[in-house]
């Protein structure tokens, strides 16, 4: 180590103490260099990067009951006249295409907004239009007029490593643009229950409410992730923040710009994490991967030769350690994409290629399944609900309505068999016999007998 570097390190070590020293020290001023070497600073990088990070404010009109708009109704009940209020929220965004005026942000920042306003660092305020959203990954793209904009260069986030220095730029608490720094604390964080698809970069750079949608950049000023969430038991920053990796965000962005939505494909498997009990039961040497617990009939997975009990360990060259990994990888693929899968059947390593299929909208008239279900329309449950068969519609004069079934109820078992979809329901129903179904309604569950 050279004498100059030793002096520089010593100065940086003593700098906090100097800041607390006597006023006489401040009168003399701190040095700007040591032996001709300037002190390290992030200012030049931030001067280039900060204009690409914007503040976003949204407004949502409070829609009153029509009766409240009747002046006679207000007078009769002595309701004071009030203007229609608006609910405002604040967040951040990142300009990633200055030529087209495209801005990335979180879906939760602009969710249900009637108006989206973008404020640039030069003070300009621009109305934005919504291009598309992906609620499952909490990503949205909005567009502003493309005039004299600055965009962030995009990094390959797969090259990010734990320990890399990073800077978070955003709009915490609506204070205006703010910069915090830290390091990458962990990679590939998932299973947090924050989003439907999770592969977060974890950082200790301070991220607070209002930072959502802002940029996490490396020391070259390259966009490596979009600030999204914090782990905050007390409501404030505790040094654990999460960002969606740039590679994942940009893949979603391409689909949103092209289609206005993410058209996710289907592999047709349900997987679960390997536990020590499963490893022992299957007599496996490999202890990591996603175990296939269900395969949909005639699905891409079935056509590719996968079977129940197979352990997926890789997909398109990426290691699969658990169910979240395979879900994230498949979730970013489009219909028609090929996925190369490595898996174990017992302790034999195998490989196959599956072609991602289209997620078909399953729907069935209830009377085609069982006479007692006449007057109902059955469908598949939303991916955020418990798996089962959704009762989408019910005729109010039908038998199912009279015994208490309602739209939104989910059939989770039939004739004492757990069912996950319409195909499984068909297998356990005999139209000549009665039907015993277990219904999930919110936090409630109950049985119904239909004859």
N, C-alpha and C positions, 0 to 999 in steps of 0.2 A: 504494500500500500504506500502511495507517495506521500510526501510531507504535506502537499496541498490538500489531498483528500482527507488526511487526518485532521487538518485544521478545519476543513469544511464540516466534517462530522462532529467535531467538538463544538463548533459554533451552533449547529442545529440542535445539539443536546442541551446547550446552555440557553437557547433562545427563550424557552418558557420562563426561566428564572429571570432573564433580562427584562421581560415584559412586566414583571412584578417589582422591579427595582425602583430606586429613588427617582424623583423628577429630574435630577441632574443628568442621569443617563439619557433620558429622552431629549434633553436639551442638546446633548452631543450628537444624537441621532444614531440609529443602527446602521452598520455598514451594508452596502448593496453588493459587495463582492468580497471574496477572500483570495488574496494573491492573484488578483485579476480575473478570478472565476466568479461569474454571477451566481447569486443564490437561486436555487431551484424555484420555479413558479409555474402554475398552471394557467396563468393569465392569457398568454398568447393562444393556447388551445381553446380556452373558453370564449375568447373574443370571436373565434371562427364558429364555434358550435352553438352558442346561446341564441343567435338569431333564428336557428332552425327549430327551437323549442318554443311553443306558443302556449298561451293561456286560453282555456276554453270555459265559457260560461253558457249555461243553458237555462231556458225558462219553460215551465210547464204550466199551462193555464189550468186554474182550478175550475172544473166544470160543475156548476151548481145543479141541484135538482130544478127542473123546469118550473116547479111551483114557486121557487124562490125568486124567479124573475117576474112574477106577477105582482104588480104594485098593490093590488087589492089584498092579496094573500099576505104580503109583508105588513100592510097597514092593520089587517085583522089580528095578526099575531104579534104586532109591535116589533117587527124585525127591522133594524135600521138599514137604510140604503147604503150599500157598499159597492165599490167598483170591483170587477172581477179581478181577483188577486192572481199573482204568479209565483210559483215556487222556483227559486233559483238555485243552481248548484255550480260548483267550480271544479275544474280539473286541468289537465295539461294535455298537450299533443305534440307530435313530432312531424315536421315536414320531411317527407322522404322522396318527393318528386316535385321539384320546383317548377318544371315545365308544365305539368298538369295541375299543380296546386293541390296535390294529394297529401293529406295529413292523417297520421295514425293516432288512435287514442284507444281507451278502453270502452267496451260496450256499456259498462255501467255508468260511465261519465255522461253519455248522450242518450241513455235509455229513456224512451217515451218523450223526448224533448220536442216541443213545438217549435222552438227556435234555438239555433246554435250560433253563438257569436265567438269569433276567434280574435284574440288580441296579440299582435306581434310585438317584438321588443322595441320597434321604432314607434310604437304608439298607435299604429293603424288598427282599426276595428273592422272586421270583415264578416259578413254573413256567410255561413257555410251551409252546404247541402249534404245530406247523407247519401253516401255511395252504397254502403252495405255494412252489415254487422254479422258477427258470429258469436252469439251469446255463450255457446259451449266453451269457447276459448277466451271469451271476454275481449275480443278484438273488434274494432270498428274503423272504417275509413270514411273520412269526410273530405269535401273539396271546397277550396276557396279560390278566388280569382288569382290567376298565376301572373302576378306582376311584382318583379324585383324581390323574389323570394330566395331564401337560403335553405338548402337541404343538407341533411347529415349524410356523410358517406357510410355505407353499410359494411360491417365487419362479418367475417365468417365466425358465427358464435360457437361453432363446434371446436374452434381452436382456443376458446376461453379456458383458463385453468384456475383452479383454486389458488388464491394468493395474488392473482392479478389485481393491480390497482384500478379502481373504477371511480367514476364521478356520476352522481345522480343530479339531473337538472329538472326542475319542475316548479310548481306553484303551490307550496304547502300552506294550508290554512288561508288561502286567498291573499297572502302577503305580497305577491309578485314573484318574479323569477328568483329562484334561490338555488344555490349550488352546495352540495355536500359531497364528501369524499370518503372512501373506504377501500375495502378489498372484496374480492369474490370469496365468500365464506364456504359455499358448497354449490354443487351442480346437480342437476337432475332431480330436484326435489319434487315429489309427487305424493299422492294420497293424502293431501291436506284438506280436501273437500272444498277448496276455494272455487275451482273451475271444473268443468266437465273433462277438459284435457289439460293435464299439468305436467310440465317439465321445467320447473322454475330454476333460474339462477338466484341463489341466495346471497345477499350482501349485507354488510354492516354499515354501509353508507346510509345516513339518516333519510328515511322515507316516511312522510307523514301524510295525513289526509289532504288531498289536493294535488299530491304528486302523481296520482294515478294518470296513466297515459303519457307521462314524461319519459325522458331518455336516460338510459344507463349507458355511458360511453367509456371507452378505454382512454388511456393517456394520449392516444393519437387523435382523439376526438371522433372516433368511429362508433356508430350505433351498434351496441352488442345486445341490447334488451330494452323492453318497455316496462317501466315501473308499474306495478299492478296492485300489490297488496303488502300489508305489514302484519306481523304477529304482535298484537298489542293488547295484552290482558287489561292494561290500565287505560287504554284508549290513545296512548301516545307511542312514539317510537321507543323501542327497547333494543335497537341494534339488529333486528331480524327483519329484513325486507325481501321482497320477491319480485323478480322481473321475468317476463316472457322472453325467451331467447330470440334474437333477431332472425335466425333461420326459420323458426316456426312462424313468427309474425309475418315475414315476407311471403312465405308459402300461402298463408291465409289471405294476405293482401291481394295476391294475384287472382285468387278465386273470387274475392269480393269485388274487385274491379271488373272482372269479366262477367260474373253472373249476378252480383248483388247479394250473394249468399255462398256458403260453403256446401258443395254437394258431395257429402261424404259417401264413400262406398261401403260395401259390406263384405266381410270375410266369412261370417256365419258361424262364429264360435263364441262360446262363453268360457272364460278362463278363471282360474283362481291361483293365488300364490301358493308356492310350495311351503309346507310346514315340515317340521321334523317328523311328525306323525305320518304325513303322506310319503316322505322320502323313505321311511322305514317300511310302510305298507306296500309301496311299489318296488321296494328293494333297489333303490336308485343309487348310483354312484354320484351323479350330478345333483347338486343341492340348490341350484338356482334355475329359474325359468318360470313359465306360465303353464299350468296344467290345464288341459282341455277337459272341461266338465260337461259340455253340451255342444253338439254340432247340429245346425239346422239342416233339414233334409233338402237335397238338391242345391246346396249352397256351394260357393267357390271352395270352401274348405273341404267339403265332402268330395267334390270333384277332383281336388288335388291329392286325395288319398289320406287325409288326416283322420285319426280315429280318437275315440274317447280314451283318455289316459295318456295321450301323447304329451310330451313336455316341450313347448316351444322355447328355444334358447337364443334364436337370432332371427332377424327380419331385415332383409336388404343390407346385410353386412353389419347391422347394429345389434349389440348384445341385448338380449331380453332377460332381465333379472326377475321381473314379476309381471303381474297382470297389467299394471299401469303402463309399463313400457310397451307392451304389444298394443294396448288401446291407443296410446299416443301415436305410434308409428302408423297403424292402420287408419287412424282418424285423420291423418294428413294426406292420405292417398285419395285419388279420384277414381271414378268408375272407369274400368278398362286398364288401370295400371297393374303391372305385374309386381308381385312381392315374392322374393326368394326366402323361403323359410327353412331354418335349420331346427331339427327337433330330435328328441330321443323317444324311442319306443322300447321301453325297458331300459337296458343299458346299451342299445344299439343306436348309433348316430345315423340319422337319415336327413335327406334334403328333398324339397319339392318346391314347385313354383305354382302359385295361385293367382288367378286374375280377379281383381276386385270387381264385385258385381254391384248392381243397383239395389238400393234399399227400396223394396216394394212396399207400397201402402196396403197392408192387409185389412180387409173389411169384409164382414159377413152378416147377412140377415139372420137374426137369431132363429127363425123358424126353420131354416135349412139345417140347423144343427140339432134342435130339439123342439117339439111342438110347444112345450111350456115356455119357450123363449120368444114366442111370436109377439111381434110389436117392438122388438129391440134391434138395434144395430150394434154389432160388436166390432172392435178394432184393437189395435196394439197400443200398449201404454207408452206414454212419453218416456224418453230415456232417463229422465230424472225421477220417475216414479218407480214404485216397486214393480217388478216384472209380473205380468199377468195379462188377462184379457180385459180390455176397457169396454164398459158399456157406454157407448157414445150417445145413443138416442133411445128413448122409450116412449111409446104411445101411452098417453095418460089413461086410456080406457083399457089397457092390456092387463093381463094377469100379473106379469112382473111388477108393474107399477103398483097394483093393489096389494101385493105382498111386501111392498116397501122398497123395491129397488129404484135407484135414481141414476140419471146420467152422471158420469164421473166415477161411479163405483167400479172397483177392480176385482174381477174374479181371480183369486189366487189358488184355489183348489176346487176340484170337482170330483164328487164321489170318493172323497178322501185321498185323491191323488194331487200332489203339487203340480200346477201347470204354469207355464211361462208364456205361452203364445196360443194362437188359434189352432195350430196343428196339433199341439199336445191336448188341447181341450177336445178336439174331435176324437182323439184316440180313447178317451176315457168316458165318453158319453154314449149311452145306448138309448136311442129315441123311443124304445118300447118301454123303458123303465122310468121311474122317477129320477129327479135330478137334485142332488145335494151339493150346494155350492157355498164356499166360504168367501165372504165379501170383505174387502178392505176399503174403508171410507175415511180418508184422512188418518187420524190416530185411532179410529175405532175399527173393530173387526167383529163379524157376526156370521152365523150360518142362516141359509134360507133353503127351504125344501120346496121344490116346484114339481107339481104332478101333471 
